[in-house]
């Protein structure tokens, strides 16, 4: 297999297109909510748990493991590969933590976080989802950064997984908005718009690792750390607030298994 099958521009195009598709899946996933607006909290928690499981498996199998492998090739030793990955994961988590503290945003169940703001509650909610979706788009973009056939397969699988887990998240955005009195059309537009940060992040991730190949392992680790933060700080707590934590936990397990199988079979 050739070491470089994609040029930098091709890498960026692949990363942007794949992250755009994954982001649009948020709007697609919201569509069933137009018909089933009274979906139970239990079902929603199971679906969000499934999304968390997909993200967790994607983090492990599509970012951390290949990141270490790329690091060994680039830096020459497992020691430096592991050190860079560990640092990148920690940095990604701390970065999301600081964004969470510094940027005002709103969760439907968790409430307000960050500094006070005069923005309307709806836009604070959109900011929360944007913070949530940024590392996912970044992960997809970085996934194509190796520029090899293997990286293309890996990035494609990661985009499919992120798109899959974006669908229940789109539903989770749409239903509360409709319950707050928003029209179906406006709620659907907001749900779809929350996924549009992903192609921006994908373009950034693919561009950086495409131009500066030695930072690829760190970029994958950074995306992994940011996604781990979102899983633990945002998604899992949301699924455990309504009394259906056991059902949500099995949703996580099933999501993990599905993404693991996709990574092995497609990647």
C-alpha positions as CSV (number, residue, x, y, z in Angstrom):
1,X,0.0,0.0,0.0
2,X,1.3,3.4,-0.9
3,X,2.1,5.7,1.9
4,X,0.5,8.7,0.2
5,X,-2.5,8.0,-1.9
6,X,-4.2,11.4,-1.3
7,X,-2.8,14.9,-1.9
8,X,-3.4,17.5,0.8
9,X,-6.3,19.0,-1.2
10,X,-7.9,15.6,-1.6
11,X,-7.5,14.8,2.1
12,X,-9.2,18.1,3.0
13,X,-12.0,17.5,0.4
14,X,-12.6,13.9,1.8
15,X,-12.6,15.2,5.4
16,X,-14.9,18.1,4.7
17,X,-17.4,16.0,2.6
18,X,-17.5,13.1,5.1
19,X,-18.0,15.5,8.1
20,X,-20.7,17.3,6.1
21,X,-22.5,14.1,5.6
22,X,-22.2,13.1,9.3
23,X,-23.4,16.6,10.3
24,X,-26.5,16.4,8.0
25,X,-27.4,13.1,9.6
26,X,-28.5,15.2,12.6
27,X,-31.3,16.7,10.6
28,X,-32.2,13.4,9.1
29,X,-32.5,11.8,12.5
30,X,-34.8,14.6,13.6
31,X,-37.4,13.8,10.9
32,X,-39.2,11.0,12.8
33,X,-39.9,13.4,15.6
34,X,-42.3,15.3,13.3
35,X,-44.5,12.2,13.3
36,X,-43.8,10.9,16.8
37,X,-43.5,14.0,18.9
38,X,-44.6,12.2,22.1
39,X,-41.7,9.8,22.1
40,X,-41.2,8.6,25.6
41,X,-38.2,9.7,27.7
42,X,-37.2,6.1,28.1
43,X,-36.9,5.5,24.3
44,X,-35.0,8.8,24.0
45,X,-32.6,7.9,26.7
46,X,-31.9,4.5,25.1
47,X,-31.2,6.2,21.8
48,X,-28.9,8.7,23.4
49,X,-27.2,5.8,25.2
50,X,-26.7,4.1,21.8
51,X,-25.1,7.3,20.5
52,X,-22.7,7.4,23.5
53,X,-21.8,3.8,22.8
54,X,-21.0,4.5,19.2
55,X,-18.9,7.5,20.1
56,X,-17.0,5.5,22.7
57,X,-16.2,2.7,20.3
58,X,-15.2,5.3,17.6
59,X,-12.9,6.9,20.1
60,X,-11.2,3.7,20.9
61,X,-11.0,1.9,17.6
62,X,-11.0,4.7,15.0
63,X,-8.9,7.3,16.9
64,X,-6.8,6.0,19.8
65,X,-5.6,2.6,18.3
66,X,-4.7,4.0,14.8
67,X,-3.3,7.1,16.4
68,X,-0.8,5.0,18.4
69,X,0.1,3.1,15.2
70,X,0.7,6.3,13.2
71,X,2.7,7.6,16.1
72,X,5.0,4.6,16.1
73,X,5.6,5.1,12.3
74,X,6.2,8.8,12.6
75,X,8.2,9.0,15.8
76,X,9.9,5.6,15.6
77,X,9.1,4.3,19.1
78,X,6.1,3.2,21.0
79,X,7.2,5.3,24.0
80,X,6.8,8.6,22.1
81,X,3.6,7.5,20.4
82,X,2.0,6.7,23.7
83,X,3.3,9.9,25.3
84,X,1.9,12.0,22.4
85,X,-1.4,10.2,22.5
86,X,-1.8,10.6,26.3
87,X,-1.0,14.3,26.1
88,X,-3.4,14.8,23.2
89,X,-6.2,13.1,25.0
90,X,-5.7,15.1,28.1
91,X,-5.4,18.3,26.1
92,X,-8.6,17.6,24.2
93,X,-10.6,17.0,27.4
94,X,-9.2,20.1,29.1
95,X,-10.0,22.2,26.0
96,X,-13.6,21.1,26.0
97,X,-13.8,21.6,29.8
98,X,-12.6,25.2,29.4
99,X,-15.0,25.9,26.5
100,X,-17.8,24.5,28.7
101,X,-16.8,27.0,31.4
102,X,-16.2,30.0,29.2
103,X,-19.0,29.8,26.6
104,X,-22.5,30.4,27.8
105,X,-24.9,27.5,26.8
106,X,-28.1,25.8,27.9
107,X,-29.1,22.2,28.4
108,X,-32.8,21.2,28.5
109,X,-32.3,18.9,31.5
110,X,-29.0,20.1,33.0
111,X,-29.8,23.8,32.7
112,X,-27.5,26.8,32.2
113,X,-23.7,26.5,32.1
114,X,-20.9,29.0,31.6
115,X,-21.1,32.8,32.3
116,X,-24.4,34.6,32.2
117,X,-25.7,35.8,28.8
118,X,-28.4,37.9,27.3
119,X,-28.9,35.5,24.4
120,X,-32.2,33.8,24.1
121,X,-32.5,30.3,25.6
122,X,-32.8,28.7,22.2
123,X,-29.5,30.1,21.0
124,X,-27.8,29.0,24.2
125,X,-29.1,25.6,23.6
126,X,-27.7,25.7,20.0
127,X,-24.4,26.7,21.5
128,X,-24.4,23.7,23.7
129,X,-25.0,21.3,20.8
130,X,-22.3,23.1,18.8
131,X,-19.8,22.5,21.6
132,X,-21.0,18.9,21.6
133,X,-20.7,18.4,17.8
134,X,-17.3,20.2,17.2
135,X,-15.1,17.3,18.4
136,X,-17.1,14.9,16.3
137,X,-16.5,16.8,13.1
138,X,-12.9,17.3,14.1
139,X,-12.5,13.5,14.6
140,X,-13.9,12.8,11.1
141,X,-11.6,15.3,9.5
142,X,-8.5,14.0,11.3
143,X,-9.5,10.4,10.5
144,X,-8.6,11.1,6.8
145,X,-5.3,12.7,7.7
146,X,-3.0,9.8,7.1
147,X,-3.5,10.2,3.3
148,X,-3.4,6.4,2.8
149,X,-6.0,3.9,1.6
150,X,-6.3,2.7,5.1
151,X,-6.9,6.3,6.3
152,X,-9.7,6.7,3.8
153,X,-11.4,3.5,5.0
154,X,-10.9,4.5,8.6
155,X,-12.2,8.0,8.0
156,X,-15.2,6.7,6.1
157,X,-16.1,4.3,8.9
158,X,-15.7,7.0,11.5
159,X,-18.0,9.3,9.5
160,X,-20.6,6.6,9.2
161,X,-20.4,6.0,13.0
162,X,-20.6,9.7,13.8
163,X,-23.5,10.1,11.4
164,X,-25.3,7.1,13.0
165,X,-25.0,8.5,16.5
166,X,-26.0,12.0,15.3
167,X,-29.4,10.7,14.3
168,X,-30.8,10.2,17.9
169,X,-29.1,13.5,18.9
170,X,-31.1,15.3,16.2
171,X,-34.3,13.7,17.7
172,X,-33.2,14.8,21.1
173,X,-32.9,18.4,19.9
174,X,-36.2,18.5,18.0
175,X,-38.6,17.0,20.6
176,X,-37.8,19.4,23.4
177,X,-38.0,22.4,21.1
178,X,-41.4,21.3,19.9
179,X,-42.5,20.8,23.5
180,X,-41.3,24.4,24.2
181,X,-43.8,25.6,21.6
182,X,-41.6,25.9,18.5
183,X,-43.2,25.1,15.1
184,X,-42.3,21.9,13.4
185,X,-40.4,23.7,10.7
186,X,-38.4,25.9,13.0
187,X,-37.6,23.1,15.3
188,X,-36.4,20.9,12.4
189,X,-34.3,23.8,11.1
190,X,-32.6,24.3,14.4
191,X,-31.9,20.6,14.8
192,X,-30.4,20.4,11.4
193,X,-28.3,23.6,11.9
194,X,-26.7,22.2,15.1
195,X,-24.9,19.6,12.9
196,X,-23.4,22.2,10.5
197,X,-20.5,22.9,12.8
198,X,-19.2,19.4,12.0
199,X,-18.0,20.1,8.4
200,X,-16.2,23.3,9.7
201,X,-14.4,21.2,12.3
202,X,-13.8,18.5,9.7
203,X,-12.2,21.0,7.3
204,X,-10.0,22.3,10.1
205,X,-8.9,18.8,11.3
206,X,-8.2,17.4,7.8
207,X,-6.4,20.6,6.8
208,X,-4.1,20.7,9.8
209,X,-3.0,17.1,9.7
210,X,-2.8,17.1,5.9
211,X,-0.3,20.0,5.9
212,X,1.5,19.0,9.1
213,X,1.6,15.2,9.0
214,X,3.7,14.8,12.2
215,X,0.8,16.2,14.3
216,X,-1.6,13.5,13.1
217,X,-1.3,11.3,16.2
218,X,-1.8,14.4,18.4
219,X,-4.8,15.5,16.4
220,X,-6.4,12.1,16.7
221,X,-5.7,12.1,20.4
222,X,-7.1,15.6,20.8
223,X,-10.3,14.6,19.1
224,X,-10.5,11.4,21.2
225,X,-10.1,13.4,24.4
226,X,-12.8,15.9,23.4
227,X,-15.2,13.1,22.5
228,X,-14.5,11.3,25.8
229,X,-15.3,14.5,27.6
230,X,-18.6,14.9,25.8
231,X,-19.6,11.3,26.4
232,X,-18.9,11.4,30.2
233,X,-19.9,15.0,30.9
234,X,-22.9,15.5,28.6
235,X,-24.5,12.4,27.1
236,X,-24.4,9.8,29.9
237,X,-25.6,12.3,32.7
238,X,-28.5,13.3,30.4
239,X,-29.5,9.7,30.0
240,X,-29.4,9.0,33.7
241,X,-31.6,11.9,34.9
242,X,-35.0,10.4,34.0
243,X,-34.9,7.1,35.9
244,X,-34.0,4.9,32.9
245,X,-30.3,4.6,33.5
246,X,-30.3,0.8,33.2
247,X,-32.0,0.9,29.8
248,X,-29.7,3.7,28.7
249,X,-26.7,1.6,29.8
250,X,-27.7,-1.2,27.6
251,X,-28.1,1.3,24.8
252,X,-24.5,2.3,25.3
253,X,-23.4,-1.4,25.2
254,X,-25.3,-2.0,22.0
255,X,-24.0,1.2,20.4
256,X,-20.4,0.1,21.3
257,X,-20.9,-3.3,19.7
258,X,-22.4,-1.9,16.5
259,X,-19.6,0.6,16.0
260,X,-16.9,-2.0,16.9
261,X,-18.4,-4.3,14.2
262,X,-18.5,-1.5,11.7
263,X,-14.9,-0.6,12.4
264,X,-13.7,-4.2,12.0
265,X,-15.8,-5.0,8.9
266,X,-15.5,-1.7,7.1
267,X,-12.2,-0.2,8.4
